[in-house]
Amino acid sequence: MPGTTPKHSLILIPIDFTEQSLLAIKQSYNLAKYTHSKILLLHVYESQGQERFEEISKLSKLTQEESGVETDFMNVKGNIYKEAVRVAEELEATMIIVGLESHMGAKDMIGASASKFIRESPCPVISIRGRDHRDGCENILLPLDLTKESRQKVDKAIEFAKYFGAAIRILGVFSTADEKYENQLHAYAHQVKQYIKSKGIACTNKTLAGDNIAETVVEYANKIEADLIMIMTKTDLNMKEFFVGTTAQRVIDISNIPVLSIRPIYRPSINNGIIM
């Protein structure tokens, strides 16, 4: 029966039959295989007559045939973002892959929006805006600042790099007016690079001056032909928390490259060093 996927190793994909949501399915195939996950397609309709049950059922079967991965589906009424969060929580999804058709504006920062959905997701979210289908992942861009939350990305980047046999490209972006921060960031990026290389992962690090952090990140990602950008998301931030707040949301908005968003976990045990 649809909706009976077990509560483990589950990739959730919200589907509204737009080009971007269908592309998200294609993007899930390799990740599902590498992580031994099942795929769950979630179609959410707002009113009676929009169920599209036969279409989502056929799409689920086609996905399983193409991917070779066990695929299920759910067809529920409600708001797609609210229901995606609810289903992810109830089924303990390990990942959400979502296609975002249009760019987010100011109105999307409140209410049941894509931006709020990504911030509140109980699991990491890969958001896709570009239309190029990427079969694999060779380069992961890891933007870093000096916050404790940003450091939580390091082990997740290593995990993904091992799945795909990818290299990690560290990027530190600093304001031209903050030389002291530049020096600290450069030293930390080098420390992270050594840690990643000790795990057997190819890694480079780069620091760049930039007043528009999001644009600098996306431009560099395209320059090095990155396949994935990793960021942290949260509601509040101070001036140095470039990659855990509104700048992270801007990266999601403008990037033509898939973006992996991770919500910080606040634990007293997290210190000022690299998480081991």
C-alpha positions, -999 to 999 in steps of 0.1 A, spaced: 0 0 0 12 36 -7 27 53 23 39 22 41 76 29 36 95 19 68 108 46 91 145 44 81 168 51 51 142 72 33 146 99 7 115 121 5 107 140 -27 78 164 -28 62 163 -62 39 188 -79 47 177 -115 66 208 -124 99 203 -144 120 210 -113 102 184 -91 105 158 -117 142 166 -121 146 161 -83 136 125 -88 163 119 -113 188 135 -90 179 111 -62 188 79 -80 226 77 -72 222 91 -37 195 65 -29 218 37 -42 248 49 -23 229 53 10 208 22 5 177 43 9 141 39 -4 125 68 -23 91 82 -13 73 105 -37 50 129 -19 22 145 -39 2 171 -20 -30 186 -35 -49 216 -21 -85 206 -30 -107 178 -43 -102 170 -79 -65 177 -78 -55 143 -64 -37 130 -96 -36 96 -80 -31 76 -112 -3 99 -123 17 97 -90 11 59 -90 26 56 -125 54 80 -116 63 58 -86 65 27 -107 85 44 -134 109 58 -108 115 23 -94 120 8 -128 145 35 -138 164 37 -106 164 1 -94 155 15 -60 124 6 -40 99 35 -45 67 43 -28 43 73 -28 18 92 -7 -10 114 -19 -23 138 7 -43 170 10 -28 202 24 1 226 18 31 210 1 57 226 25 38 219 57 30 183 47 66 176 36 79 186 70 51 166 88 58 134 67 96 138 70 92 139 108 67 110 110 87 87 87 121 99 100 133 107 65 171 109 62 170 134 33 146 156 13 153 164 -23 131 193 -36 129 211 -69 122 248 -66 106 262 -97 108 299 -91 130 323 -72 121 332 -36 111 368 -29 105 387 3 70 373 7 86 338 9 103 346 41 71 342 61 43 317 63 44 282 48 70 290 22 99 272 6 123 292 27 106 283 59 103 247 48 140 244 43 148 261 76 124 239 96 130 205 79 139 178 104 165 164 80 190 178 54 174 192 22 189 192 -12 172 220 -32 175 221 -70 169 252 -92 191 245 -122 179 223 -151 211 204 -158 209 168 -147 239 157 -127 245 120 -127 272 121 -100 291 144 -77 328 151 -83 332 184 -64 316 195 -32 319 232 -23 321 237 15 318 274 24 330 280 60 329 308 85 341 307 121 309 298 138 304 265 157 273 258 136 292 261 104 317 235 116 289 209 117 291 207 79 326 192 79 318 156 88 286 157 66 308 169 37 332 140 43 302 116 44 289 128 10 324 128 -5 329 91 5 295 82 -10 304 97 -44 342 96 -44 342 134 -46 367 160 -37 359 188 -12 366 224 -21 367 247 10 358 283 5 362 310 32 347 344 22 355 375 42 348 412 41 375 434 27 371 456 58 379 428 83 416 418 80 417 401 114 388 379 105 405 370 72 436 357 91 415 336 115 394 322 86 425 313 65 441 295 95 408 276 102 403 267 66 438 252 65 430 232 96 398 219 82 416 209 50 442 189 69 414 171 88 395 162 57 427 149 39 434 128 70 401 110 62 414 101 27 394 128 9 410 151 -17 406 186 -6 416 222 -14 410 255 4 406 290 -8 398 323 8 382 352 -11 372 388 -3 336 396 -11 310 421 0 281 400 -15 288 367 2 261 347 -16 271 358 -51 308 352 -43 300 316 -33 278 308 -63 303 324 -87 332 304 -73 310 272 -73 305 277 -110 341 285 -116 353 252 -101 323 233 -116 310 222 -82 282 196 -82 269 205 -47 271 234 -23 267 227 14 253 253 38 237 256 72 203 272 78 189 290 109 167 320 116 189 343 135 225 353 128 252 378 137 273 396 111 299 368 109 274 340 105 275 341 67 265 305 60 239 298 86 212 324 80 198 348 55 229 346 33 224 309 31 189 315 20 202 338 -8 226 311 -19 196 287 -23 177 314 -43 204 322 -69 223 290 -72 220 269 -104 239 242 -86 221 219 -61 224 231 -25 225 209 5 210 227 36 216 214 71 199 227 102 224 232 130 221 209 160 227 229 192 247 208 217 267 219 247 294 194 236 302 213 205 334 233 211 356 257 192 375 230 174 367 207 145 339 182 153 355 148 154 
